[in-house]
Amino acid sequence: MSILTVTPAAAEQVKNLLNQRGKPSLGIRVGIKTRGCSGLSYYIEYADAKNPYDEQIDVDGLTILIDPKAIMFILGVIMDFEVNELESGFTFKNPNEKGRCGCGESFHV
């Protein structure tokens, strides 16, 4: 089982964002922060350098770093990029998730 599975749509969107950034980047970092009604929320940020304990995965020529504090919450997650009539954005499907808040901003395991 991979720590994080990245769909082709998500990989393509990450490439687009990195190309539009205007400065070189190593890749992106994915992590978890405390937020919302249920307690945890995913975050994605540009990564200019690898931190000492980051877990690194390479997907379709991209470097994706996983914050070490998030590994136990991200194990088995599928990161996708979805577009519909009202919104577009990255989504995370977590098989370990036990619940999500009503607004969809946060989750708990």
Phi and psi restraints in degrees (value plus and minus 20) as a CYANA .aco file:
   2 SER   PHI     -97.7   -57.7
   2 SER   PSI     130.1   170.1
   3 ILE   PHI     -79.0   -39.0
   3 ILE   PSI     -68.4   -28.4
   4 LEU   PHI    -162.2  -122.2
   4 LEU   PSI     109.7   149.7
   5 THR   PHI    -121.7   -81.7
   5 THR   PSI     110.5   150.5
   6 VAL   PHI    -133.7   -93.7
   6 VAL   PSI     102.7   142.7
   7 THR   PHI     -92.6   -52.6
   7 THR   PSI     140.4   180.4
   8 PRO   PHI     -76.9   -36.9
   8 PRO   PSI     -57.7   -17.7
   9 ALA   PHI     -83.9   -43.9
   9 ALA   PSI     -61.4   -21.4
  10 ALA   PHI     -87.9   -47.9
  10 ALA   PSI     -61.6   -21.6
  11 ALA   PHI     -81.4   -41.4
  11 ALA   PSI     -62.3   -22.3
  12 GLU   PHI     -83.4   -43.4
  12 GLU   PSI     -62.1   -22.1
  13 GLN   PHI     -87.0   -47.0
  13 GLN   PSI     -59.4   -19.4
  14 VAL   PHI     -81.5   -41.5
  14 VAL   PSI     -64.2   -24.2
  15 LYS   PHI     -78.5   -38.5
  15 LYS   PSI     -64.9   -24.9
  16 ASN   PHI     -78.9   -38.9
  16 ASN   PSI     -66.0   -26.0
  17 LEU   PHI     -84.1   -44.1
  17 LEU   PSI     -62.3   -22.3
  18 LEU   PHI     -85.2   -45.2
  18 LEU   PSI     -58.7   -18.7
  19 ASN   PHI     -87.1   -47.1
  19 ASN   PSI     -51.7   -11.7
  20 GLN   PHI    -104.9   -64.9
  20 GLN   PSI     -30.6     9.4
  21 ARG   PHI     -82.7   -42.7
  21 ARG   PSI     -55.6   -15.6
  22 GLY   PHI      72.1   112.1
  22 GLY   PSI     -18.4    21.6
  23 LYS   PHI    -170.7  -130.7
  23 LYS   PSI     132.8   172.8
  24 PRO   PHI     -83.0   -43.0
  24 PRO   PSI     122.4   162.4
  25 SER   PHI    -153.3  -113.3
  25 SER   PSI     128.5   168.5
  26 LEU   PHI     -88.4   -48.4
  26 LEU   PSI     -59.7   -19.7
  27 GLY   PHI     147.4   187.4
  27 GLY   PSI    -159.8  -119.8
  28 ILE   PHI    -145.7  -105.7
  28 ILE   PSI     139.9   179.9
  29 ARG   PHI    -139.2   -99.2
  29 ARG   PSI     114.6   154.6
  30 VAL   PHI    -133.4   -93.4
  30 VAL   PSI     115.9   155.9
  31 GLY   PHI    -172.9  -132.9
  31 GLY   PSI    -191.7  -151.7
  32 ILE   PHI    -146.7  -106.7
  32 ILE   PSI     120.3   160.3
  33 LYS   PHI    -154.2  -114.2
  33 LYS   PSI     139.1   179.1
  34 THR   PHI     -97.5   -57.5
  34 THR   PSI     105.0   145.0
  35 ARG   PHI    -191.3  -151.3
  35 ARG   PSI     132.4   172.4
  36 GLY   PHI      56.8    96.8
  36 GLY   PSI    -194.7  -154.7
  37 CYS   PHI     -88.4   -48.4
  37 CYS   PSI     -57.9   -17.9
  38 SER   PHI    -112.4   -72.4
  38 SER   PSI     -30.9     9.1
  39 GLY   PHI      92.8   132.8
  39 GLY   PSI     -53.3   -13.3
  40 LEU   PHI    -149.6  -109.6
  40 LEU   PSI     126.8   166.8
  41 SER   PHI    -163.4  -123.4
  41 SER   PSI     125.7   165.7
  42 TYR   PHI    -100.2   -60.2
  42 TYR   PSI     131.4   171.4
  43 TYR   PHI    -157.0  -117.0
  43 TYR   PSI     133.6   173.6
  44 ILE   PHI    -149.7  -109.7
  44 ILE   PSI     114.6   154.6
  45 GLU   PHI    -161.8  -121.8
  45 GLU   PSI     139.2   179.2
  46 TYR   PHI     -87.1   -47.1
  46 TYR   PSI     123.6   163.6
  47 ALA   PHI    -139.5   -99.5
  47 ALA   PSI      97.4   137.4
  48 ASP   PHI    -111.5   -71.5
  48 ASP   PSI     -40.7    -0.7
  49 ALA   PHI    -172.2  -132.2
  49 ALA   PSI     136.0   176.0
  50 LYS   PHI    -105.8   -65.8
  50 LYS   PSI     107.7   147.7
  51 ASN   PHI     -96.6   -56.6
  51 ASN   PSI     136.5   176.5
  52 PRO   PHI     -73.2   -33.2
  52 PRO   PSI     -56.0   -16.0
  53 TYR   PHI    -129.7   -89.7
  53 TYR   PSI     -11.7    28.3
  54 ASP   PHI     -80.1   -40.1
  54 ASP   PSI     120.8   160.8
  55 GLU   PHI    -109.9   -69.9
  55 GLU   PSI     113.9   153.9
  56 GLN   PHI    -132.5   -92.5
  56 GLN   PSI     112.1   152.1
  57 ILE   PHI    -145.0  -105.0
  57 ILE   PSI     126.8   166.8
  58 ASP   PHI    -134.2   -94.2
  58 ASP   PSI     105.8   145.8
  59 VAL   PHI    -151.6  -111.6
  59 VAL   PSI      96.6   136.6
  60 ASP   PHI      30.9    70.9
  60 ASP   PSI      23.2    63.2
  61 GLY   PHI      62.6   102.6
  61 GLY   PSI     -17.4    22.6
  62 LEU   PHI    -122.8   -82.8
  62 LEU   PSI     127.4   167.4
  63 THR   PHI    -121.2   -81.2
  63 THR   PSI     102.2   142.2
  64 ILE   PHI    -140.0  -100.0
  64 ILE   PSI     102.2   142.2
  65 LEU   PHI    -121.9   -81.9
  65 LEU   PSI     120.5   160.5
  66 ILE   PHI    -131.5   -91.5
  66 ILE   PSI     103.2   143.2
  67 ASP   PHI     -78.2   -38.2
  67 ASP   PSI     109.6   149.6
  68 PRO   PHI     -79.7   -39.7
  68 PRO   PSI     -48.0    -8.0
  69 LYS   PHI     -92.3   -52.3
  69 LYS   PSI     -33.3     6.7
  70 ALA   PHI    -122.1   -82.1
  70 ALA   PSI     -29.6    10.4
  71 ILE   PHI     -75.7   -35.7
  71 ILE   PSI     -65.1   -25.1
  72 MET   PHI     -86.8   -46.8
  72 MET   PSI     -40.9    -0.9
  73 PHE   PHI    -112.9   -72.9
  73 PHE   PSI     -38.7     1.3
  74 ILE   PHI    -121.5   -81.5
  74 ILE   PSI     -32.7     7.3
  75 LEU   PHI     -73.8   -33.8
  75 LEU   PSI      97.9   137.9
  76 GLY   PHI      68.6   108.6
  76 GLY   PSI     -18.4    21.6
  77 VAL   PHI     -94.2   -54.2
  77 VAL   PSI     124.9   164.9
  78 ILE   PHI    -128.0   -88.0
  78 ILE   PSI      98.8   138.8
  79 MET   PHI    -115.9   -75.9
  79 MET   PSI     105.7   145.7
  80 ASP   PHI    -150.1  -110.1
  80 ASP   PSI     148.3   188.3
  81 PHE   PHI    -145.6  -105.6
  81 PHE   PSI     101.8   141.8
  82 GLU   PHI    -140.8  -100.8
  82 GLU   PSI     124.0   164.0
  83 VAL   PHI    -147.2  -107.2
  83 VAL   PSI     109.4   149.4
  84 ASN   PHI    -155.8  -115.8
  84 ASN   PSI    -192.4  -152.4
  85 GLU   PHI     -82.7   -42.7
  85 GLU   PSI     -49.9    -9.9
  86 LEU   PHI    -125.1   -85.1
  86 LEU   PSI     -43.3    -3.3
  87 GLU   PHI    -179.3  -139.3
  87 GLU   PSI     146.6   186.6
  88 SER   PHI    -163.1  -123.1
  88 SER   PSI     130.6   170.6
  89 GLY   PHI     150.4   190.4
  89 GLY   PSI     152.6   192.6
  90 PHE   PHI     -95.3   -55.3
  90 PHE   PSI     120.4   160.4
  91 THR   PHI    -144.2  -104.2
  91 THR   PSI     134.0   174.0
  92 PHE   PHI    -148.2  -108.2
  92 PHE   PSI     100.0   140.0
  93 LYS   PHI    -123.9   -83.9
  93 LYS   PSI      92.3   132.3
  94 ASN   PHI    -131.8   -91.8
  94 ASN   PSI      93.6   133.6
  95 PRO   PHI     -87.6   -47.6
  95 PRO   PSI     -34.9     5.1
  96 ASN   PHI    -114.0   -74.0
  96 ASN   PSI     -23.7    16.3
  97 GLU   PHI     -86.5   -46.5
  97 GLU   PSI     111.9   151.9
  98 LYS   PHI    -120.1   -80.1
  98 LYS   PSI     -41.4    -1.4
  99 GLY   PHI    -193.4  -153.4
  99 GLY   PSI     143.4   183.4
 100 ARG   PHI    -158.1  -118.1
 100 ARG   PSI     127.6   167.6
 101 CYS   PHI     -91.6   -51.6
 101 CYS   PSI     143.7   183.7
 102 GLY   PHI     -80.8   -40.8
 102 GLY   PSI     -52.6   -12.6
 103 CYS   PHI    -104.8   -64.8
 103 CYS   PSI     -28.4    11.6
 104 GLY   PHI      60.3   100.3
 104 GLY   PSI     -12.1    27.9
 105 GLU   PHI     -98.9   -58.9
 105 GLU   PSI     -49.6    -9.6
 106 SER   PHI    -160.2  -120.2
 106 SER   PSI     149.7   189.7
 107 PHE   PHI    -166.1  -126.1
 107 PHE   PSI     151.2   191.2
 108 HIS   PHI    -160.3  -120.3
 108 HIS   PSI     134.5   174.5
